[in-house]
Amino acid sequence: MRLQETKILFSWALYDFANTIFSAVVLTAYFPVYLTSLAGANWYLGAAAASSMILAAGAVPLLGALSDQTGKTKRYLIRTTLAAVIFQAALGLTQHVPLLLCSFLLACFFFHASLVFYNSLLPVAAAPQKQGWASGLGTGLGYLGVVCSLPIAHLVDLRFGRAAVFTFSAALFLLFSLPLFFFVPERRVREPVRFRWRLWKFEWGKIRKTLKGLSARPALFLFLAGNFFTVDALNAAILWLAVYAREVFHPGQAAIIKLLMAVNACAFCAGILHGFLTDRVGARRMILGSASVLALTLVILALAPGFNLFGWAGTLGGGLAAAGIWTAGRKALVELAEADRVGEYFGLYGLTTKISVIGSLAFSVTSDLAGFRPALWVLVFPASAGCMFLFLSLKTEAPLRPG
């Protein structure tokens, strides 16, 4: 039985390995540089990324309802993953900017949609007392996926060209998703219902009720607000890291790949450590500490006079912050949610992360108007706001369930 539980846990966590390949290639290392060089302006990337997140935000309540009510969480995860893979591969088929933007928007939409279903399977993957460890393992494997995939992507780029990178990475995304598809059981619900479009309207009504009821749950409200601002800064930093390094310090693509590998290697180790500490120190303490590291790191990056200091700060601070925010954030949400409303709360959690597009838009516009260094300073403000709200959440009330 223990062997079976271990297989389920590792199969679930390996999906983080798979989907972070998408994040590394499409959202960080290759596509931002590829698109901005073709388009000749930064706001195209910022607008496309923001649009995909807003579309995903509109769908999140329905996705949460599908998870909670249909008993087909894994089935929908498989479908959204396959759609993301198809549109990721399509990025390598054209250099026409409008078609690239359309494929990018749809790939990102289905990628973000799949994460709602994936996170909702956390209670299936591990018992409550091991969910911090499971989340940390997933986070760590995700960053390990980046470390493993970027050198291969770089070789593919050198041998076959930039377009082939997107098709190849899509194949890797699918390959490492297969263990979850085959070995993780479906999430059970007490009274499953069939899919109906009216669920969307119903769930938006529930979201509105939940939002209105947050005044009675101040810790949850403050946590969601803090997570919104923190992830806003983090997502923008991830999206623009490679472009910023190229434009400010002018290293070669190989140097940028080495930097991203170092950041993710650090995040891999930090993910395992954060998973261990989250179960013992507390999820909300860990996410507050990670958000504080993020704010400090952004300040150092904005002040860095050369690529070496930029690289060290990005590696240590960025790796520690990113791993902690994702690892502790999922665990904190599970602690704050009622057991039969995990999908609903992850839908709300996903809603706050998907609409956190202010930083990316502000960065893109500021970089076009004033340059990249002022644009990076813009991200310090949401990171600091996130720290403030997370601190207030920690001081407000105890979670509903023990960690």
ABEGO torsion letter per residue (X at the ends): XAAAAAAAAAAAAAAAAAAAAAAAAAAAAAAAAAAAAAAGBAAAAAAAAAAAAAAAAAAAAAAAAAAAAAGAAAAAAAAAAAAAAAAAAAAAABABAAAAAAAAAAAAAAAAAAAAAAAAAAAAABBAAAAAAAAAAAAAAAAAAAAAAAAAAAAAAAAAEAAAAAAAAAAAAAAAAAAAAAABBBBBBABBBBBBAAAAAAAAAAAAAAAAAAAABAAAAAAAAAAAAAAAAAAAAAAAAAAAAAAAAGBBAAAAAAAAAAAAAAAAAAAAAAAAAAAAAEAAAAAAAAAAAAAAAAAAAAABABAAAAAAAAAAAAAAAAAAAAAAAAAAAAAABBAAAAAAAAAAAAAAAAABAAAAAAAAAAAAAAEAAAAAAAAAAAAAAAAAAAAAAAAABBBABBX
